[in-house]
C-alpha cells in the first residue's frame, strides 16, 4: 500500500502537471442541444477532451461524468483530476458537462451522455482510439447517469441525417464510483428529485432504478463504494453488482469499510487511495490497457 501511495504522489508531481488544467470543451450539439430551454452555458452540454499524446495511448477512452446530485457538477475532483489520472494509464478521457435539474429532467441527461459516447466513437480515428473500447465512468449521481447509459442504450439510427446519431450509444465498459443506482428504498432523494421532479410516474422510477434494468448485454462493470457513505447507501452498489452477477455480466466490486461520500481519488487517505490501482488492475485484466501505443 505504501509503495502505491508514494508512486501516486510522484505522479501528481509529474504527469498531472503537464496536462492543461481545463482543456477547451466542445459542444455536443454545436447548433444547439435538442430540448434546450435557453442559451446560457447551463443549456449547452459539452465534452472536454483530455487526449493522450501520440505514441503513448492504449486506444481506450472513457467518458467521465462528475457527480453533484443532478443539481451541480464536481468538475475538479470528479472530472479534471480523474481525467488526468486516466491519461497516466494511456487512456484518453472526455469530461462531460451534462444538463442539470431542476431545470432539466430525464431523458435530457441520458441524451447528453449518449451523445457523448456516440461523439467519441465517431472521432475514434481522429483521436487515435478504438471504437469498441469506449467506456463511461461516473461518480455519485454521475454514476447513476453512467449506469443508465449502460442499461438504456441503443444501436443508433441508421437513417439519421446526423452521422453521429447513426452510431451505437452502448458503452463498452462501466466504472461506477459510489454511484446512485436505485430510486427505491436506498435512493438519494436529492438526485431523484432533480432528475425526475417531485411526483414522477412510478413506472419511470422503476425504469431508472438501474439494478432492475441489467441484462446479459449490460457492459462489464467496476464498482467501488464505502460502507460508511452517509449520502448514497452502499446498497446501491451491492444491488447493481448482484444484478450483474445474476445476468452473467463480468463485474468487480470493492467496498471499503470506512470513508465518506465524494472522495474522488482520495489522495490523502492511505486506504481509500488504493481504489484507482484496483481499477487499473481491472482495466488491465480486461485488456483495455494492453494494446500497442497509438
C-alpha positions as CSV (number, residue, x, y, z in Angstrom):
1,X,0.0,0.0,0.0
2,X,2.8,2.4,0.9
3,X,4.6,1.8,-2.4
4,X,1.4,2.6,-4.3
5,X,0.8,5.8,-2.3
6,X,4.3,7.0,-3.0
7,X,4.1,6.3,-6.7
8,X,0.8,8.2,-6.8
9,X,2.4,11.2,-5.1
10,X,5.1,11.1,-7.7
11,X,2.5,11.0,-10.4
12,X,0.9,14.2,-9.0
13,X,4.2,16.0,-9.4
14,X,5.0,14.9,-12.9
15,X,2.4,13.7,-15.4
16,X,-0.6,15.5,-14.0
17,X,1.2,18.9,-14.0
18,X,1.9,18.6,-17.7
19,X,-1.8,18.5,-18.6
20,X,-3.6,21.8,-19.0
21,X,-6.0,22.5,-16.1
22,X,-9.1,22.6,-18.3
23,X,-8.9,21.7,-22.0
24,X,-11.3,23.6,-24.2
25,X,-14.7,21.9,-24.2
26,X,-16.5,21.1,-27.4
27,X,-20.3,21.5,-27.6
28,X,-22.1,18.2,-28.1
29,X,-24.5,19.9,-30.4
30,X,-22.8,23.0,-32.0
31,X,-26.1,24.1,-33.5
32,X,-27.9,23.9,-30.2
33,X,-28.9,21.0,-28.0
34,X,-32.3,19.3,-28.5
35,X,-34.7,20.3,-25.8
36,X,-32.6,23.3,-24.7
37,X,-34.6,25.7,-22.5
38,X,-32.3,28.7,-23.0
39,X,-29.0,29.8,-24.5
40,X,-26.9,30.1,-21.3
41,X,-23.9,27.9,-20.5
42,X,-26.0,25.6,-18.5
43,X,-28.1,24.9,-21.6
44,X,-25.1,23.8,-23.6
45,X,-23.8,20.3,-22.8
46,X,-20.2,19.8,-23.7
47,X,-17.2,17.4,-23.7
48,X,-13.7,18.4,-22.7
49,X,-11.1,16.1,-24.4
50,X,-8.0,15.0,-22.4
51,X,-6.1,13.2,-25.1
52,X,-3.0,11.0,-24.6
53,X,-0.1,12.1,-26.8
54,X,0.6,10.1,-29.9
55,X,2.6,7.0,-29.2
56,X,1.6,6.8,-25.6
57,X,-2.1,5.7,-25.9
58,X,-3.8,2.4,-25.5
59,X,-6.7,3.1,-27.8
60,X,-9.1,3.1,-24.9
61,X,-11.2,6.1,-23.9
62,X,-13.5,7.0,-21.0
63,X,-16.4,9.5,-20.9
64,X,-16.2,10.9,-17.3
65,X,-19.5,12.0,-15.6
66,X,-18.8,14.1,-12.5
67,X,-21.3,13.9,-9.6
68,X,-23.4,16.6,-7.9
69,X,-26.8,15.2,-7.2
70,X,-28.1,16.1,-10.7
71,X,-28.1,19.7,-9.5
72,X,-24.4,20.6,-9.8
73,X,-21.1,19.2,-11.2
74,X,-17.9,18.4,-9.3
75,X,-15.8,19.2,-12.3
76,X,-12.4,19.4,-10.5
77,X,-12.3,16.4,-8.1
78,X,-14.5,14.1,-10.2
79,X,-13.7,15.5,-13.6
80,X,-10.3,17.1,-14.2
81,X,-8.4,15.1,-11.6
82,X,-9.9,11.8,-12.9
83,X,-9.2,12.6,-16.5
84,X,-5.5,13.3,-15.7
85,X,-5.2,10.1,-13.8
86,X,-6.7,8.1,-16.7
87,X,-4.2,9.9,-19.0
88,X,-1.4,8.5,-16.8
89,X,-2.6,5.0,-17.8
90,X,-2.6,5.8,-21.5
91,X,-6.4,6.2,-21.6
92,X,-7.9,9.3,-23.2
93,X,-10.6,10.9,-21.2
94,X,-13.6,13.1,-22.0
95,X,-15.2,15.1,-19.2
96,X,-18.9,15.5,-19.8
97,X,-20.8,18.7,-18.7
98,X,-24.4,17.5,-18.8
99,X,-27.5,19.4,-18.3
100,X,-29.0,19.5,-14.7
101,X,-32.1,19.6,-12.7
102,X,-34.3,21.1,-11.6
103,X,-34.3,22.9,-15.0
104,X,-33.8,19.7,-16.9
105,X,-35.3,16.3,-16.2
106,X,-34.9,12.8,-17.7
107,X,-34.4,12.0,-20.6
108,X,-32.3,15.1,-21.2
109,X,-29.4,14.0,-19.1
110,X,-29.3,10.5,-20.6
111,X,-29.5,12.1,-24.1
112,X,-26.4,14.1,-23.2
113,X,-24.5,11.0,-22.1
114,X,-25.5,9.0,-25.1
115,X,-24.4,11.8,-27.4
116,X,-21.1,12.0,-25.7
117,X,-20.5,8.2,-26.3
118,X,-21.5,8.5,-29.9
119,X,-19.3,11.6,-30.4
120,X,-16.2,9.9,-29.0
121,X,-16.9,6.8,-31.1
122,X,-17.4,9.0,-34.2
123,X,-14.0,10.6,-33.7
124,X,-12.1,7.4,-32.9
125,X,-9.7,7.6,-35.8
126,X,-9.1,11.3,-35.3
127,X,-8.3,10.7,-31.6
128,X,-6.3,7.5,-32.1
129,X,-8.9,5.4,-30.3
130,X,-10.6,2.0,-30.9
131,X,-14.3,2.4,-31.4
132,X,-15.0,-0.8,-29.4
133,X,-13.1,0.5,-26.4
134,X,-15.2,3.4,-25.3
135,X,-16.2,3.3,-21.6
136,X,-18.2,5.6,-19.3
137,X,-17.3,6.4,-15.7
138,X,-19.5,8.2,-13.2
139,X,-19.3,9.4,-9.6
140,X,-22.4,9.6,-7.3
141,X,-25.2,11.0,-9.5
142,X,-22.8,10.8,-12.4
143,X,-22.6,7.1,-11.5
144,X,-26.4,6.9,-12.0
145,X,-26.1,8.6,-15.3
146,X,-23.3,6.2,-16.4
147,X,-25.3,3.2,-15.2
148,X,-28.3,4.5,-17.1
149,X,-26.2,4.8,-20.2
150,X,-25.1,1.2,-19.6
151,X,-28.7,-0.2,-19.2
152,X,-30.7,2.1,-21.6
153,X,-28.6,2.1,-24.8
154,X,-29.5,1.7,-28.4
155,X,-27.7,0.7,-31.6
156,X,-28.1,4.1,-33.3
157,X,-30.5,5.3,-36.0
158,X,-29.2,4.1,-39.4
159,X,-31.4,6.6,-41.2
160,X,-30.3,9.6,-39.1
161,X,-29.2,12.7,-41.0
162,X,-26.5,13.4,-38.4
163,X,-23.8,10.6,-38.8
164,X,-23.1,10.7,-35.1
165,X,-26.6,9.6,-34.4
166,X,-26.1,6.5,-36.6
167,X,-23.6,5.0,-34.0
168,X,-24.3,2.9,-31.0
169,X,-24.6,4.6,-27.6
170,X,-23.7,1.4,-25.8
171,X,-20.5,1.9,-23.7
172,X,-18.0,-0.9,-23.8
173,X,-17.5,-0.9,-20.0
174,X,-18.8,1.0,-16.9
175,X,-16.8,2.4,-14.0
176,X,-19.2,3.4,-11.1
177,X,-17.8,5.2,-8.1
178,X,-20.0,5.5,-5.0
179,X,-22.9,5.6,-7.5
180,X,-26.5,6.4,-7.1
181,X,-28.2,3.4,-8.7
182,X,-31.7,2.9,-7.2
183,X,-34.6,5.3,-6.7
184,X,-36.3,2.9,-4.4
185,X,-35.6,2.2,-0.7
186,X,-32.0,3.3,-0.8
187,X,-32.4,6.3,-3.1
188,X,-30.5,9.5,-2.8
189,X,-33.6,11.7,-2.7
190,X,-32.0,14.9,-4.0
191,X,-30.7,13.1,-7.2
192,X,-34.1,11.5,-7.7
193,X,-36.0,14.8,-7.3
194,X,-33.6,16.8,-9.5
195,X,-33.8,14.2,-12.3
196,X,-37.5,13.2,-12.1
197,X,-39.2,16.1,-10.4
198,X,-41.5,15.9,-7.3
199,X,-44.1,13.4,-8.5
200,X,-42.6,11.1,-11.1
201,X,-44.5,8.3,-12.8
202,X,-43.9,5.1,-10.7
203,X,-43.1,3.2,-13.9
204,X,-40.3,5.7,-14.6
205,X,-38.9,5.4,-11.1
206,X,-38.6,1.6,-11.6
207,X,-37.1,2.1,-15.1
208,X,-34.4,4.3,-13.7
209,X,-33.7,2.2,-10.7
210,X,-30.9,0.6,-12.8
211,X,-30.5,-2.5,-10.7
212,X,-33.8,-3.6,-12.3
213,X,-32.6,-3.0,-15.8
214,X,-29.5,-5.2,-16.0
215,X,-29.4,-7.8,-18.8
216,X,-26.7,-10.0,-20.3
217,X,-26.0,-7.1,-22.7
218,X,-25.0,-4.7,-19.9
219,X,-21.3,-3.9,-20.2
220,X,-18.7,-5.2,-17.8
221,X,-18.6,-3.1,-14.7
222,X,-16.2,-2.0,-12.0
223,X,-17.7,-0.5,-8.8
224,X,-16.3,0.9,-5.6
225,X,-18.1,2.3,-2.5
226,X,-17.6,2.7,1.2
227,X,-19.8,1.2,3.9
228,X,-20.0,4.4,5.9
229,X,-21.1,6.5,2.9
230,X,-23.7,8.8,4.6
231,X,-25.2,10.2,1.4
232,X,-25.6,7.3,-1.0
233,X,-26.0,4.0,0.8
234,X,-23.6,1.2,-0.2
235,X,-26.6,-1.0,-1.0
236,X,-26.8,0.9,-4.3
237,X,-23.5,-0.7,-5.5
238,X,-24.3,-4.0,-3.9
239,X,-27.7,-4.3,-5.7
240,X,-26.2,-3.4,-9.0
241,X,-23.3,-5.9,-8.6
242,X,-25.8,-8.7,-7.6
243,X,-27.9,-7.9,-10.7
244,X,-24.8,-8.1,-12.9
245,X,-23.8,-11.4,-11.3
246,X,-27.2,-12.8,-11.9
247,X,-27.1,-11.8,-15.6
248,X,-23.7,-13.2,-16.1
249,X,-22.0,-9.9,-16.7
250,X,-18.3,-9.6,-15.7
251,X,-18.1,-7.3,-12.6
252,X,-15.9,-6.3,-9.8
253,X,-17.0,-4.6,-6.6
254,X,-14.7,-3.1,-3.9
255,X,-16.3,-2.0,-0.7
256,X,-14.1,-0.1,1.8
257,X,-15.1,-0.3,5.5
258,X,-14.6,3.4,6.2
259,X,-14.8,6.6,4.1
260,X,-17.2,9.5,3.4
261,X,-19.1,10.2,0.2
262,X,-17.5,12.1,-2.6
263,X,-13.8,11.2,-2.1
264,X,-12.7,11.4,-5.7
265,X,-9.2,9.9,-6.0
266,X,-8.9,10.1,-2.1
267,X,-5.3,11.2,-2.4
268,X,-4.8,11.9,1.3
269,X,-6.4,8.6,2.6
270,X,-3.9,5.8,2.6
271,X,-6.6,3.1,2.4
272,X,-9.1,4.7,0.0
273,X,-6.3,5.9,-2.3
274,X,-5.8,2.3,-3.4
275,X,-9.0,2.2,-5.3
276,X,-7.5,3.7,-8.5
277,X,-4.9,0.9,-8.5
278,X,-7.7,-1.7,-8.3
279,X,-9.4,0.0,-11.2
280,X,-6.1,-0.1,-13.2
281,X,-5.8,-3.8,-12.5
282,X,-9.3,-4.4,-13.7
283,X,-8.8,-2.5,-16.9
284,X,-5.5,-4.4,-17.4
285,X,-7.1,-7.8,-16.8
286,X,-9.8,-7.0,-19.5
287,X,-7.1,-5.9,-22.0
288,X,-8.1,-2.2,-22.1
289,X,-4.6,-1.1,-21.2
290,X,-2.7,-3.7,-23.2
291,X,-2.8,-2.6,-26.8
292,X,0.2,-1.1,-28.6
293,X,0.7,2.6,-28.2
294,X,-1.3,4.7,-30.7
